[in-house]
Amino acid sequence: MLKNGFRQKIIDFADSHYYQTLTKTLIGCKSVLDVGCGSWSPLARVKKTFSSEGIDIHQPSLNQIKRLKIHDRYRLGDVTRLANFYQPKSFDAVVCLDLIEHLEKPAGEKLLRAMETIARRKVILLTPNGFTGQDPLKGNPHQVHRAGWRVADFKNRDYQVYGMRGAKFIRGGCATIRFKPWFLWGLLATLSQPLVYFFPNLAYQLLAVKRTA
């Protein structure tokens, strides 16, 4: 138990730059839609200065996240039909964190258009840099990865793109450290974060932000 607790503290420290960046990006936003919120959302690590709603297609995941009280409201729904649920300009920010890679590329592009219409101020996405394979997790068939996204995919749509979670070669599926000892390689991933933030092509994940105001 002590070992697992120490490991989690190291993971939280390594991810702190991501949560800090997400917090700064949401400054000034009073309402947030979390697309594909799943059973847990990174917004749990963001100081709540806004109202928020989570939408997800998987009822068991919604049941879990409701118990955590991360959002003010929840909706069961297919995110590929997002425009059917929400009016244009109905949220200051629309976030889509670790979701778009679970859709085929055409469905992902359709989702981007819908989010850009719904957001008054910003669209924020987090996704792996390129394709990383993933099978269903915890009985959720929607967890399969179906497409990969690269820096150019977002820049061509006028997004600003930043690198997250350190150098790409260090991490494998589910952002796990590929090499041993994990502590040393995890430290190297953390130390590489300031570099890959400005050179996202080298990063494990991409944080893409578009201003829609």
N, C-alpha and C positions, 0 to 999 in steps of 0.2 A: 504494500500500500504506500509506504514511504517513498519507494523507488518510483512508482507511478506518479505520485504527487510531484516529485522533483522533476520528472520528465515533462509533465504538463506545464510546470512553471517555465521550463526552458522553451517549450513550444510557444507559450503565450508571449514570452519576451521576444522570440524571433518574429512573431506576427504583429508585434506592437506598432511597427511602422505602417503596416497596412491599415490597422484600425485608426491610427492617428490621421493618415491621409484621407480615409473615408470620412472621419469626423470633420476635417477642414473643408472637404468638398461639399458637405451638406450644410455648412454655415449659411444662414439666411433663409433656409427652406423650412416652411411651417407645416408642410404636409408631404408625406412620402409613401409611395406605393412600392412594395417589395414583391417583385414578380418571381414566382417560383420559390417562395420563402422556405419550403421544406420543413423539416422537423426542428430546425434551429437556424437562426439568422445572425450574420455578423453585426447586424444593427443592435444586437444585445450588448456589444462592446462600445457602442456610440452613446454619448450623453444625450438623452432624449430632450430635445428642444422643439419637437415637432409631433404632430399626430401621425399615425402610420396604419396602413392596412396591408395584410399579406394575402396573396392569392396562390393557390397550389392545386394541382389536379389529384393529389394522393391524399385521401381522407385520413389514413393512419398518421401521416406526417402532420397534417393539420391538427389532429387530436393531441399530438405530442407538443407542438409549438404553442398551442392554446394554453397548456398547463404552465408554460414558462412566462406567459404574459409579456411577450416582447412587443407585440403590436396591440393597437386599440381595437382593431376589427380584423376579421378573417373571412375569406370567401373561397369556396370550393369551385374551381373552374379551370378550363383548359386555356393555358396562356397563349396558344396559337390562335385563339379567338378573343384576344384581349380587348380589341376595339368593340366587341359586342357587350362588354361589361362596364366600360368606362367612357365618359364623355371626353372630347378634346379639352386640353388645358385644365384638367380636373385635379391634378396634383402638382406641387412645386417641383418635386423630383420623382423620377421613376428609377428604381435600382433593380438590377438583374445580376445577382452575384452567384457565380458558379451554376448557371442554368442554360445559357444559350448553346453550350457544347452538347447538350442532351437532345438537341433538335437537328433534323436534317438541314442543310444549308439554306434551301429556299424557305423553309419554315422560320429559320432564324432571321433571315432578311425581312420577312413579313413582320416578325415580332419587333425588329428594330424600328420599322416604319410606324407601327402602332405606338410604341413607347415614345417616339419622337413627337407624335401627335398629342398624346395624353399629358406629357410633361410641359408645365409652364416655363420652367427655368432650366432644368438639367436632366440628362439621362446618364446613368452611371452603370457600367458593366464591369464584372470581373470574370475572366475566363482563362484557361490554359493558353500558353503561347504555342499555337499549332495543335495538331491532334495528339491526344493521349488516350489510349484505350482504357475503358472501364466497363466492368460487367455490372449486372444488377446488384444492389446492396440492400441488405436487411429486408429482403422480400419486396423491394420496390423496383418494378421493371422499368420505371422511367429514369433510373439512375445510369442507364447505358449511355456512353458517349457516342455520338453519331456524326460529329463534324468538328473540324478544327478551324480556329480563327487566328489570323496573323495581324501584325501591326498595320500593314497596308490595307487590310479589309476595313479597318476603322478610320484610318486617316483619309481614305477615299470618300468617307462619309462625313468628313469635317470633325472627327473626334480628336481630342488630345489623348495621347497614349503614354502611360507610365509603366515601368517594370515593377513587378511585385514578387515577393518571396524568394529573392536571391537568384543566383545563377541557375539556368535551366538544367544543366547537365548533372547537378547534384541531386535533383528530386525525380522521383518516379510517379506512378499512379497515386492518386489521392494526396499528392504533395509529400509523400513519405521520402525520407532520406534514403538514397540508394546504397550508400557505402557505410562501412564500419571502420572505426567506432562512430556511431551515430552522433555522439556529442561533438566530436571534432568536426565532422562534416556539416552538422547543423550550425556550428559556430561559423564555419566558412560561408555557408549560405547567408547567414545574418550579416557578416562583414561585407559580402558582395552586394548587399541591398542598395547602399548609396550609389554604387556605380550603375547597376541595372535600372534603377529608377529613371535615369536620364538616357539609357540605352536599352529600351524595352525589347529589342530583338534578342538580347542575351538573357532575358528573364524567364523564369518558370511560368509566371502568369502576367496577364495584361490587365491594367485598370484603364478603361476607356471612358472619357467624359466628353459629353457634347452639351453646349449651351444652346437652349432652344428659345430663349427669351428674345 
